[in-house]
Amino acid sequence: MTTTTKPNAIRLSDDVLLSKLADVEQDAETSHSLEDDDNFIFTDVCIAGSGPIAATYASTIIAEHPTAKVLMVEIGSQDSLVAGEHHKNTIKFQKDIDSFVHVIKAALQPISVPPSDSYIPTLGGDAWAPKVNETLITEGHNPHQNPKTNLRASAVTRTVGGMATHWTCSCPVPDAEERKENPIENLDDLLDEAKTLLNVHSDQYDCSIRHTVVKEALLKAYPNRGITNLPLAVERRKDNPDYVTWTGTHRILEKALESDRFTLLTETRFTRLVLHQQKPGEISAAKIRDLRNNRDKYVLAKAFIVACGAVVDSIPHDPRFAERAEEHKKKYPNDPIPIPFNDPEPQIMIPYTKDFPWHVQVHRDAFSYGDIGPKADSRVIVDLRFFGKQDIVESNQVHFGQPPPTPADGWKPAVTDIYGMPQPTFEVVRYDGDAERDQRMMRDMTDVANVLGSFLPGSAPQFMEPGLALHITGTTRIGVDPKTSVADPNSKVHGIKNLWVGGNGCIPDSTACNPTRTSIAIALKGARSVVNSLPVDDTN
Ligand SMILES: Cc1cc2nc3c(=O)[nH]c(=O)nc-3n(C[C@H](O)[C@H](O)[C@H](O)COP(=O)(O)OP(=O)(O)OC[C@H]3O[C@@H](n4cnc5c(N)ncnc54)[C@H](O)[C@@H]3O)c2cc1C
């Protein structure tokens, strides 16, 4: 990997930079004269974002193209020694999973924030307060957002590695019903490849007493629901099996990081794409801003990729556990629970089926909610997470900017977020089909929970805030018909020669299962189409 730190004294206005860019577009010769101009960066491929999908593009292109140079632009900073490492790999969090909840909470920044409630009834009369009909709009709030149609809990993580620096690593394969609209023919092969890239295993918790006991209880109650181990991007450490290594973006990015054809710019905003003025349907450059000094530059590339996104009494007598339980009892005679402290948590899946169209995880993991605090011993707690789906409805949408009262009025520009990027406005409603499925899912969750035990006070079954699953799909869906999709089956944007999109937004289906493995499968195909579009530089 290389990093560029050329000092440059001259800061030109955007108009001057754009006019230089226009010269380059007109005359290929000029581009040579710009190569020493520090306001322009030349590369073959420019990728926005550094999450697992951007990393899939970078590594595949570096591995499968002999000469292509790849520049990755990430708005967040590098928060770990190894770029994109999973934060849960530290011993600290493996010993105390509940404290990881705070890491996740800190990592998530909401994306559409309605104006805050600016009325404080108890505020002293002397203090400044907005007038009766004034709304307080602070930077980063979106006055166009209707709170009722918002995905309030949807959030982004701005750091090298994206959300895969904290994700739960659940990697199920979508059911046939969850891939009806997917136009990729060899999706199964690509999902297998994504499995290898993510280092997915299903047997790393078989050694756990808790896992075995919970799984057996569920299998007994529901012998026909395909209850199985949860496929996870994780591997138990060989040097110390008390700990595991979760797959973070670092693993996917490995091949790129080893190459001197790869450059990562951190704390740099990918601001916008510039359309080629001479060649319609082609992107000529990307405008980027170094947030440390607010300096703008233009990246000239042959291909652009936008991938910045969008959860026990018989144990001592069971011969399989008796020895470990006995040993634990000897060490801690006063502990009433016959489970060693280092016994790994359960990791079980009840898969999506036609009759039960939701994805279920039974485990004990951190999320932005649900820390159990000192109320109970973590060894006797399991989390039940049920992931429902949402029917595909065209009016459920996200837009940037304020819609015009009539089409002739034109859109008003979007309010910006704290990073100066346009803020999305969601219009998402759950319709009758969704509501009916949600209620069936809730009943199922309660039944399954009762097989295992009773609810921890304060943890009764509940619907979480819309968007909390962080699985927004379909915003840049792939498909063959440009009327109903943004990009083709190769993730190349319809009507544009050199622009690809990546991320969960590309998934065209209504899905319940976790999306990352599917998005990586889609990105692998996209990356190969970028590789095929690039010439080989044989000048060296
Ligand atoms: C608590 C939690 C648990 C999860 N569990 C699972 C799970 O078990 N299974 C699963 O499949 N998924 C899970 N996910 C979701 C999973 O992490 C995402 O699906 C995945 O990270 C999406 O990858 P991505 O590369 O598309 O986007 P992201 O990981 O969101 O990365 C996008 C990157 O783009 C950067 N960026 C944004 N805007 C700009 C800009 N203008 N310029 C430059 N850079 C920009 C961001 O800083 C970020 O680094 C979980 C997520 C969280 C937070």
The ligand as an SDF file (V2000), in Angstrom:
LIG
                    3D

 53 58  0  0  0  0  0  0  0  0999 V2000
  -23.9130   -3.7470   15.1760 C   0  0  0  0  0  0  0  0  0  0  0  0
  -23.8850   -4.2610   13.7700 C   0  0  0  0  0  0  0  0  0  0  0  0
  -24.1300   -5.6130   13.5340 C   0  0  0  0  0  0  0  0  0  0  0  0
  -24.1610   -6.0860   12.2280 C   0  0  0  0  0  0  0  0  0  0  0  0
  -24.2900   -7.4260   12.0400 N   0  0  0  0  0  0  0  0  0  0  0  0
  -24.3280   -7.9420   10.7800 C   0  0  0  0  0  0  0  0  0  0  0  0
  -24.4000   -9.3460   10.5690 C   0  0  0  0  0  0  0  0  0  0  0  0
  -24.3830  -10.1250   11.5060 O   0  0  0  0  0  0  0  0  0  0  0  0
  -24.4640   -9.7950    9.2840 N   0  0  0  0  0  0  0  0  0  0  0  0
  -24.4730   -8.9500    8.2160 C   0  0  0  0  0  0  0  0  0  0  0  0
  -24.5690   -9.4190    7.0660 O   0  0  0  0  0  0  0  0  0  0  0  0
  -24.3630   -7.6140    8.3910 N   0  0  0  0  0  0  0  0  0  0  0  0
  -24.2790   -7.0880    9.6470 C   0  0  0  0  0  0  0  0  0  0  0  0
  -24.1360   -5.7410    9.8320 N   0  0  0  0  0  0  0  0  0  0  0  0
  -24.1670   -4.8760    8.6520 C   0  0  0  0  0  0  0  0  0  0  0  0
  -22.8430   -4.9180    7.9040 C   0  0  0  0  0  0  0  0  0  0  0  0
  -21.8170   -4.4230    8.7050 O   0  0  0  0  0  0  0  0  0  0  0  0
  -23.0330   -4.1000    6.6190 C   0  0  0  0  0  0  0  0  0  0  0  0
  -23.9610   -4.7950    5.7950 O   0  0  0  0  0  0  0  0  0  0  0  0
  -21.7360   -3.9290    5.8310 C   0  0  0  0  0  0  0  0  0  0  0  0
  -20.7240   -3.3320    6.6080 O   0  0  0  0  0  0  0  0  0  0  0  0
  -22.0210   -3.0640    4.5940 C   0  0  0  0  0  0  0  0  0  0  0  0
  -20.8330   -2.9190    3.8910 O   0  0  0  0  0  0  0  0  0  0  0  0
  -20.5330   -1.6580    2.9470 P   0  0  0  0  0  0  0  0  0  0  0  0
  -19.1180   -1.7690    2.5330 O   0  0  0  0  0  0  0  0  0  0  0  0
  -21.5610   -1.6100    1.8850 O   0  0  0  0  0  0  0  0  0  0  0  0
  -20.8160   -0.3660    3.8430 O   0  0  0  0  0  0  0  0  0  0  0  0
  -20.1890    0.1590    5.2070 P   0  0  0  0  0  0  0  0  0  0  0  0
  -19.6400   -0.9480    6.0370 O   0  0  0  0  0  0  0  0  0  0  0  0
  -21.2440    1.0170    5.8050 O   0  0  0  0  0  0  0  0  0  0  0  0
  -18.9670    1.0700    4.7620 O   0  0  0  0  0  0  0  0  0  0  0  0
  -19.1620    2.2850    4.0680 C   0  0  0  0  0  0  0  0  0  0  0  0
  -17.9270    3.1560    4.2310 C   0  0  0  0  0  0  0  0  0  0  0  0
  -18.0590    4.3060    3.3880 O   0  0  0  0  0  0  0  0  0  0  0  0
  -17.5760    5.4410    4.0780 C   0  0  0  0  0  0  0  0  0  0  0  0
  -18.1970    6.6500    3.4920 N   0  0  0  0  0  0  0  0  0  0  0  0
  -19.4890    7.0560    3.6020 C   0  0  0  0  0  0  0  0  0  0  0  0
  -19.6640    8.2040    2.9190 N   0  0  0  0  0  0  0  0  0  0  0  0
  -18.4630    8.5310    2.3830 C   0  0  0  0  0  0  0  0  0  0  0  0
  -18.0120    9.6060    1.5500 C   0  0  0  0  0  0  0  0  0  0  0  0
  -18.8300   10.5730    1.1350 N   0  0  0  0  0  0  0  0  0  0  0  0
  -16.6970    9.6400    1.2030 N   0  0  0  0  0  0  0  0  0  0  0  0
  -15.8330    8.6410    1.5970 C   0  0  0  0  0  0  0  0  0  0  0  0
  -16.2250    7.6130    2.3670 N   0  0  0  0  0  0  0  0  0  0  0  0
  -17.5170    7.5420    2.7410 C   0  0  0  0  0  0  0  0  0  0  0  0
  -17.9930    5.1870    5.5180 C   0  0  0  0  0  0  0  0  0  0  0  0
  -17.1970    5.9570    6.4080 O   0  0  0  0  0  0  0  0  0  0  0  0
  -17.7520    3.6830    5.6610 C   0  0  0  0  0  0  0  0  0  0  0  0
  -16.4460    3.3940    6.1030 O   0  0  0  0  0  0  0  0  0  0  0  0
  -24.0070   -5.2030   11.1220 C   0  0  0  0  0  0  0  0  0  0  0  0
  -23.6930   -3.8640   11.3640 C   0  0  0  0  0  0  0  0  0  0  0  0
  -23.6170   -3.4030   12.6770 C   0  0  0  0  0  0  0  0  0  0  0  0
  -23.1910   -1.9710   12.9260 C   0  0  0  0  0  0  0  0  0  0  0  0
  1  2  1  0
  2  3  1  0
  2 52  2  0
  3  4  2  0
  4  5  1  0
  4 50  1  0
  5  6  2  0
  6  7  1  0
  6 13  1  0
  7  8  2  0
  7  9  1  0
  9 10  1  0
 10 11  2  0
 10 12  1  0
 12 13  2  0
 13 14  1  0
 14 15  1  0
 14 50  1  0
 15 16  1  0
 16 17  1  0
 16 18  1  0
 18 19  1  0
 18 20  1  0
 20 21  1  0
 20 22  1  0
 22 23  1  0
 23 24  1  0
 24 25  2  0
 24 26  1  0
 24 27  1  0
 27 28  1  0
 28 29  2  0
 28 30  1  0
 28 31  1  0
 31 32  1  0
 32 33  1  0
 33 34  1  0
 33 48  1  0
 34 35  1  0
 35 36  1  0
 35 46  1  0
 36 37  1  0
 36 45  1  0
 37 38  2  0
 38 39  1  0
 39 40  1  0
 39 45  2  0
 40 41  1  0
 40 42  2  0
 42 43  1  0
 43 44  2  0
 44 45  1  0
 46 47  1  0
 46 48  1  0
 48 49  1  0
 50 51  2  0
 51 52  1  0
 52 53  1  0
M  END
$$$$
